[in-house]
Amino acid sequence: MSNVTSLELNGFVQECANALTDNTLQRLVFSKYRGDDKELNRIAVRSVELKGQRLASCLYEYRTNHITKNVEQTDVEALWQQWLEGDFQSAHLITHEWEVQLSISKKGKVLINKYRNKNAPKTNDKQVSVDDTLSHNRAKKRFVEQDRPYLRELGITDAKGEIIPSMSRKWKQINKFIEVLSRAIDNTGLADKNEVHIADFGSGKAYLTFAVHDYFIDKLQVNTQVTGVELRQGLVDLCNQTAAKLALTGIKFEQGDVQHFKAQGINIMIALHACDIATDYALHMGIRTGAEIIMCSPCCHKQIRPQMQSPQLLAPLLQHGIHLGQEAEMVTDGLRALLLEAHGYDTQVFEFISLEHTSKNKMILAQKRKQPRDNSAILKQIADIKAFYGIKEQCLETLLG
């Protein structure tokens, strides 16, 4: 990467240093690393006080480990200037009052976006302490802002940017989904990529599809290509019209389903409310394309249930249909999680938030593991569970076989 110098870059570095000195620095992240150390992803900076001295705590985030180095205030300007002139193409400063995003193009042009931190408290001419500010920010933390244009166009907010009461449930779902996704992005380092490809299967009215696109473009400022895949042509047309009306680039909608859609090079694979084995096809596609993040919300667990033979000890419990259904659901999603683990993913299964049209609220979240490991023990666990319940076939295992 060629060296970069400009008045804008100098001003940004000065603003970062002032935030550290004034104790208004919340977070500073240097990303899109292009230096010689192939293991380094990014560096996150926060303010710390040690023995009465304020320091910049720099967390070097490597692929396999993190290292913290504390830097004195007198040295930060030269260090940060050096990083931006030679090694990093992006930096994001968050203070109590402002957010400033700096990006450097491949030709060396410096671009800066500065806007007020929407979580900052309104002082009303009263003095607000740092502790009060931090407390307020924690209480008001949101991953989606109400003034985003797509929310109004999709009928989540009104013309004044207020949440429409009947859409409050959907608003909560969008926020929770982006919160879960943001943590996975941090864990996998996707924000540091030059371009991210996302596929959302069963996108429906595309509330979450638009939210994911907006989060990457507005918050992370990463070049993003999002494809929503939906069986109903009417919804495909409607969503493409919405994207055109909002003049959005990098988002499109196509007619199809997860079993027949041909996809390659996907970084994030999303499939919410994927019925029965559609979840297995979605998980298989995510694994096959090497997605860093896979997010599925399964439902209608039909394949395993008729195969299950209740062990004699459990027969009195599973004679009730509702219990057998719950057991089949647990076994199905448990096997899916283990199969993901056996194919290079760290996997969580947890309660999400109720979807608008279903009581199903389970989420399978898989994040691609950075280091390979021996999975023979997991494969044996899968075989033992199948033998215990008399299961002959599980769709995802068959697809992977």
N, C-alpha and C positions, 0 to 999 in steps of 0.2 A: 504494500500500500504506500503510495507516495505521500510525502509530508504535506500537511495542510496548515495554513496560517490565515487568519482573517480577523477583522475587528469584532465580528459577531462571536467567533470562538473565544477570543480574549475576554469579551464581555461576559460570556457564559461562565467561564472559569472564575472570573472575579465575583460573579453573583453566587456561585457555589461556595467560594471561600468566605464571603460575607455571611452566608447563611450559617456556616459552621461557627464563625466568630460571634454572631448575634444569638446563637442557640435557637435558631428557628429551623434548622435542618431536620427534616423527618427522614428522608431517604434520598440517596444518590446512587444511580446504577449506570455503570459503563458496560455497554454490550456490543454485539456484532464485532467480536474480536478478530483481527486479521494479522496478528503478530506471529512470531516464530514459535511460540510455545503451543504446540498442537493440542495439549491437554487442557488449556485454560479456556473456559467459556465466557465468563464475565466477572466483574468486580462490583460488589455492593458496599456502599459506604454509609455509616451512621455515626452520630456524635456520641462520644462517651466521655466520662470524667473520671480520671484516675489521679489520686493523691492531689486533688485540688487543681488539676490541669486538664483543660478540654482538649481532646484528641479526636482525630478522624480514624475510626475503626474500619479498616478495609478488609472485606471478606473476599478472598480469591477463590472463586468457585471452579474447581477443576472437575474433570469427568468422574474421577473416582474418589476425591476427597476435597475438603475445604481447609484453607489456611487463613488465619487472621493476622494482620499486621497493623499496628497502631502508628499513626503518623502525626507529628507535631504540626500545629497550625502554621508555623512559619515555613513549612516545607510543602504544604498541600498544593499551592498554586502551581509551582514548577512541576510537581509530579503529575497533576491532572492535565496540565497543558501538554506535557510530554505524551501522556496516554492518548489524547485526542489528536495530536499532530501525527502520531505514528502508528498506533495500535488499534484504536477503537473507532467505529463509525457511528456510534449512537450513544447518547447519554440522556438520562431522565432525572431531573431534579424535582423533588417535592419538598416544599417548605410549609409552614403553618398557613401561609396566605396564597402561595403560587405553585403552579406546576409548569415546568419548562422542559420541553422536549427538543433536543438537538440531534440532528442527523447530518451525516456527511455523505454526499453522493460519490459514485466511483470516479467522477471527474474532479472531486475536491470541493464542490460547492457546499457551503454550510447553510443549512435551513434550520430555523428556530421557530417553534410555536410556544407561545406563552399564554396561559389562561389562569383564572383564579381557581384556587383549590375550593371546590364546591363543598367540601367538608369543613371549611374554616368557619368558626362562629362569627355571628354578627355582634359587634361589641356594643353598639348603641352608645358610643362615647364613654363607655365604662371600661376600666382597665381589666384585661383578662390575663390571668397568669398562664405560664407555660403548662403547668399541671392541669389547669382547667381546659386549655386548648386540646391537650392530648386526650383527656377524658371525653371531651365532646366529640373529637374525631373518632374515637373508638365506638361511641354510641351511635354515630351517624354513618358508619362505614357502609357504603353501597358499591356494588360492582357495576351497576347500570344506573345511569342518570336519567331522570324523568323527561328531560328536555330533548332527548334524541329524536330526530325526525321520524324514524321508522316506527316508533311507538305510537305516534299520533296517526300515521298512515294506516297502521294495523288496528286502530281502534282501542289501544290500551290507555292512551291519554286523550284528553280533550284539547281544544284550541289553546287553552291556557297552560297546558303541560301538567294538568292534574290527573291523577289516576281515576278512570271511570269506575265507580263502585262495583259494577258487575264483572269487571276485569281484574279485581284485586287479587284473586286467586292465581290467575295467569301471571300477573306482575310478580308475585312471590316466587312462582316457579321459575321464571326467567332469571331473577336475581340469584336464586339458589343454584341453578344450573351453571351460570357464569362463575359463581364463587367456586364450585367444585372444579370446573374447567381451569380456572386461573391457577389453582394450586397444582394441578397436573402439568400445566404449562411451565410453571416454575421448576417443578421436579425434573422435567424432561429437557428443559432449555430450549423449547421451541421458539421462544421470543427472539432468539439470537439467529434464527435462520433468515436467509435472504427472501425466501418465499415459502409459504405454507399452503398445502392443499387439504381441503376439508370436504368430506362427503357426509350428507345427512340423509339417511334412508327413511322413507315414510315421513317426509317433511311436513305434510299436511298444509296448514295455513301459514307455516314457516315462521312462527313467532321466534323459536329458538334459532332457526337458520339465520334470520336477519340479526339477531342478538349476537351470535358468534362472529359473524362478518363484521359487525360494527365494533365489537370488542377488539378484534385484531387490528382493524384500520384506525380506530379513534384512540384507543388506550395504548396499544402496543406499537402502532405505526409500522406494521409488518405487511409487506406485499402479500395479499391473500387471495386465493381462488377457492370459492365455495360453490359446491354443487348440491342442490336439493333434489332428491329423487322421490317422485310421488306417482302412485298408480293413477290417480284421478286427473284426467287431462284438464278439467275445468279449474282445479286448484293450481296446476302447473301454469296455465295461462294467466290466472289471476296474480300469482306471485311474480311472474316475469313482468307483468304490467306494473306492479308495485315497484319493482326494482328500477324499471325504466322511468317511472314518474319521479322517483327520488334521485335519478341520475347516478345510480350506484354502478361502479365497475367491480369486476372480480366476483360477481355472484350471478348464478343462473339456475334455472330449474328445468328438469327433464322428466319425461314420462317413463316409468319403468319400475322395477322392483329389485330387491337385493339379490334374488336368486339368478337374475339374468343380466344384471348390469355389469359391464366390463369396466373395471377400474384398475389403475396402476399408480404407484407413487403417492398414495394417500398418507398424509401425516396424522390426521385426526378422523376417525370413523365414528359416526354417531348413528344410533338406531334406537329410538324410543318407542315403546309400545309395539315391539316387533313380535308378532303372534307366533307362538309355538316354535317350529324349527326355523322360522325366519330369523330368529335371534342367532341360531347356530350358523346360518349362512352369512349373517352380518359379522359375527366373530371370526369366521373363517376368512372372509374377505379382508378384515383388518389384519389378521396374522399374515395372510398371503402377500399383501402389499407392503408389509413391514411398517404399519402405522405405529407412531410413537405413543398415541393415545387412542384407546377404544372405550366408548361409552355406550352401554346398552341398558335398556329398561325392558326386561322380558315380561311376557304374560302368556296366558293360555297354554299351560304346560301339558300337552296332550300325548307326546310320544312315549315318555317313560312310564306314565301311570298304568296303562294296560299290561305292561311287561312285568311290573313289580310283583314279586311273590313274597308275601309277608312272612318273615321268619316266625317260627312258632312262638317265640317269646313275645313278639310284638303284635301277634294276631289279635288279641283282645282290644288293643288300642286302635289298630287300623281297620277294624270291622266297620267303623263309622266313616261314611263317605267323606265328610269334611276333613277328618284327620288324615285319611289316605291322600286326599288332594294336597294338603299342606306338606305331607311327607314327600310326595312326588315332586312338588315344587322345590323343596329344599334339596333333594337328591339331584334333580336336574341342574339347578344353578350351582350347586356344589361341585358337580362334575365339570361343568363349564369353567368354573374358576380354576380347578385343578389342571384342566387341559391348557388353559392360558398360561398358568405357571410353568407347565412342562414345555411350553413353546416360547419361553423367553420373556414372560411378562410378570411384573409384580401386580397382584390383583386384589381388589377389595370388593366385597359385596355388602351393601349397606342400605339403610332406609333413606330414600330421597325425599320427595315431597309429592303429595297426591297430584296426579295429572288431572287435567280439567274434566275428562270424560271417563275416568276409571279410578277404582280404588287401589290399583296396583301402584306401589311406590318404591319398588326395589331398583337399585342401580348396581350394575356390574361395571366397575372402572378398572381398566388394565393399562399399565404404563410400561413401556418397553424397557427391559432391564439393560443396563449399560455394560455389564460384564456377564459372560456366559457361565453356566454352572452345571453340575451333574444333576440331571432330572430323573435318574433311574428310580429313586425312592418314590417320587410323585407318580410315576407311571405304574408302579406296583400298587400304590394306594388306590388308583383308579380301577385297576383290575380287581382288587380285593372288594371294593364297594360294589362293583357290578356283580361279582360272584355272590356276595351277601344277599343282594336283592333279586338275583336271578335275571339281571338285565342283559339282554343279548346285543342290543345296538343302541348307541347314542349318536345322534346326527353329526355333531361337531367332530367327534372322534372319527367317524366314518369319512367325513370330508377331509380331515387331516391325514388319514391313513394312506 
